[in-house]
Amino acid sequence: MSTRRVPDDACGIAQAAAVVGDWWSLLVLREIARGHHRFDRLADELGLSRKVLSERLRTLTDRNVLERRRYQDRPPRYEYVLTEQGLGLMPVLVSLQDWADRWLLGDGTLTGRAADGGAEARRVAALAGEAVPEGLRLPGTDGRDHDPLPPRAGATVLFAYPATGVPGIPADLAGTPVPGSAGCTLESRRFRAAWPRFDAEGIAVRGVSTQSPQEQAAFAEAEHLPFPLLSDAQLHLTAALRLPTFRAGQSLRIKRLILVVGPDRVIRHTIFPVTDIPAAVSQALALATETRERVRMV
């Protein structure tokens, strides 16, 4: 039987491990971040016994990582949502994923690229048919918080990118570029040039990166972008969709990808990896137009 070590009382790693340092606890948090809040859905997604799931949910609720909310009175049923403390664990989940993608599922290379048939590509491809969770709010370049999916759009194109340059800061001060991370300014300009066609079709465009809202706002103003850029600096969207990342300096950056989402919040198409930016923008327009037309026919 293990005994508590007094030095661990002041060790943040030990204290965190006591709360979430368990295989099933981490996977429960992963699924709740994905938008699966109800007991039966969690059990189905995880293939976990009801007894073990109940134990993990009780522990995470007792430790204020999750909040238990009633959604039905007769019989009483509850769903589980992340508290502010729980949301603070999202960067931890993404960091674990990033480490495994690089060192366990990859060859250890630090890169902003992805192999066509690799684990990251399979994970992104599997997003087709999944829903973007409700309740997400990301700061935009207009100073307001946004749902990543505008409610009245016939379809939405979300393009995620590592990081643009910041006006006024020389590129050589931003650190050594990671292979595969260049091209973000070009991508935004291509979407800007195609914006009239997206807008005419009733298709919303949103750019997403982990840059700060201030950095994004400076770039959007300098480039006269007609659509908002959204900041996922807290990695809430990245964790919810398990988007592929890489570490540049001290920051996690999203690898370049494009999602086409219907008005029902369901992801209909994914483009990843993005190797030809102009072709990917044209493909996104065609896929979003097709999505909008199919929705109208239903």
N, C-alpha and C positions, 0 to 999 in steps of 0.2 A: 504494500500500500504506500503510495507516494505521500510525502509530507510537504507542507508549505515551507518554503525557505524565506526567512525574514528579509534578505536583500531584495527579493522579488516584489515586496510591498512598494518599493519605490521605482520599480522597473516598468516603464510604459509598455514594453513588448509583452512582458509576463501578464500584466493586467489586461491588455487587449486580448491575448490568447485565452484568458479565462472566460471571456465573453464570446468570442467568435472563432477561437482556435480549434474548430471541429469541422470535418468534411461536410456534414449535413447542414450545419449552421451557415456556412458560407454559401452552399448551394440554395438554401432557403432564401437568403438575402439576394442572391442572383436572380431567382425567379420573381421575387416581389419587385425588384428593380425593373424587371421586364413587364410588369403590369399584371402579374398573376397574384391576386390578393386573397382569394377565397380558398378555404381548406381543401375542398375536393379537387379544385384545379391544381393546387400545389402538390397534392398527393399524386395526381395523374402525371404531372410534368416530371416529378422526381422519381416516380416508381418507388415511393417510400411507404412503409407501414404507417397506419394512422397513429399507433402508439408512439413511434419515434418522432413523427412529425409534431404531434401534440407536445411532446417534451421539448423539442427545439423551439417551437413557437412560444411556449410558456417561458422558457429561459430568456429568449430575446425580448419578450414583452416585459418581464420582470426587470431586465437590465436597461429598459427604456430605449432599446434599439428599434422596437416596433410598437405601434399603438393598435389596440384591438377595438374595432368599431362595429357596432351593430348595424346591419343593413336589412334585417327582417325580424319581426316581432313574434310571429306565430308560425312555426316554432322559432325561437330565437336563434339567429345565425349571425356570424361575425366575419369580418374581413380584416386583414392585417396590412397596415401601411407603415412606411418608414417615418420615423420621427426625425426631427432636425439632427439628433445625434446619429440616427441611422443613416441619413443622407451624407453625413460626414464620413461614412465608410465607403462611399462610392469610389473615391480616388484609390482606396486600398484595393478594392476589387479590380479596378482597371489596371493598377500596377501589377497585381498578381497575373492577370491575363497577359499583359505586355511581356512580363518576364518569361512566362511559359511559351508564348508565341515565339520569342526569340531563342530561348535556350533549350526548351524541351521539344517544341514542334518545329523549330527552325534550326539553322546551323550556327547560331550565335552572331551572325552578321547584323550590325546596326544599319538599317536601311528604311527608307520611306517607300520602297517598292514592295510588291508581293508577287509570289509565284501564282501562275494561273490555276494550278491544281492543288495549291497548298491549303493548309488548315484555315488560314484567314479567308481565302477566296471561298472555300466551302461554307464557312460561317456566314459570310455576307450573302452568298447566293441563297442560303436557307432563310434569309429574312423575307423573301417573297412569300406572301400569304400571311405574314405576321402583322400585328397592329402596332402602331406607334402608341405607347401608353398615354392616356389622358392625364392631365394635371401637370405636365411638364411646362415650365415657364423659363425662357432664356432671355437674358438682356439683349436688346437690339441696338443698332447704331442710332436709332431715333430717341434713345433714352428711356424707352418703355420695355416692359417685359412682354414676351410674346409666346403664345403657343407656336411651336414650330410649323404647325399646319393651319393656315388661314381657313376659317370656317366656311367661307363662300366660294372657295376656289374649286373649279372643275377637276383639277389635279394639282399636285404640288411637286416641284422638283427641289429636293434638298441636295445641295452639293457640299460635301465636306472636304476640307483641304487643310494642309499642315499649318501654314502661316504665311501671310503676305509680308512685304516689307512695311516698315513704319516710316511715314514721311518725316524727314528731318533727322533720321538716324542712318548714318552711312552703313551700307551692307556689310562692310568688313568688321563692324563692331557687333554684328549680330551673331558671331561665332561661325565655326566651320560648317558649311552646309552638309546635311546628311544626303547621301545618294538617293535620288528619287523624290526629294522634297521640293525641288525647284519647279516653277511654273504656275504658282498660285496667282500672281498678278495677271499673267496671260489668261488663266481660266476665268477670272472675274471679268476681264475685258471681253472675252468671247461671249460670256453670258450677257454682259451689258449690250454688246452689239446685236445679240439675238433677242433681246428683251421685247422689242415691239411685236415680234411674232409670238412669243409666249403670251404677252398681254392680250393680243388680239384673239387668242384661243381661250382666254379665261384661265390660264395656267399660272400659278404663283411660283416664284423662284425665291429661294432662301439659301444663303451661304452660311455654313457653320464651321467654326474652328474653336480651338481652345485658347485663342488669344483673348486678351482682356477687352472689355467693351470700349475702352478708351483707344486702344490700338486700332481696333476695327473701325471706330468712328472716324479717326483721322484718315485712315485709308479710304473709306467709303466717300468721304468729303472730297479728298484729293482726286479720286477717280470718277466722281459724279455718278455713283451707282444708283440706279432707279429702284433697286430692291434692297431690303435690309440684310445685313449680316448679323448673325446671332452668335453670342459667346457661350460656349459650353466649358468655360474655365473650371467649373465645379464638377465636370464630367458626368452630369446626371443623364444626358442623352446618350453619351458614349457608353455608360454602364448599362442603360436600359436596352440598347440595341447590340451591345457587345461589339462595338466598332473596333476595327484594328488600329493600333497606335504604334508609335515609336517614340523613343526618348531623345529629345534634342536639348542638350544642355541639362537644365534642371526641370524641363517641362515635358509633359506628354503631349504629343501632337497626333491628330487623326490622320491616317493615311488617306490619300485622295480617293473618293468614291462618290457615286451619284445614286440617289434613291428616287424613284417615282412612286408617289403615294396618292391613292384615290381619296375622294371626299369622305369615305367611311373610315379613314385612318389606316387602311390596309396597304401595306407596301406591295405594289404590283410588279415592279421591275427593279433590278439592281444592275449597276455598271461598276465592275471592279475586277481586276485593277484597271485604272484609267491610264492608258499608255499614249493615246493620241487625243489631246485635249479638244481640238476643233471637231474631230469626228464624234467625240463623246457628247459634246454640246448638241450637235445635230441629232444624234441618236436619242438624247434625253427629250428633245422637242417632239420627235416622232412618237416615242413611247408614251409621253404624257398626253399627246393629242389622241392617241389610240385609247388610252385609259379613260379620258373624258368622254369620248364617243361611246364606249361600252357602258359607262355609267348612265348616259342619257338614254340608251336603248333598254335599260332594265326597267 
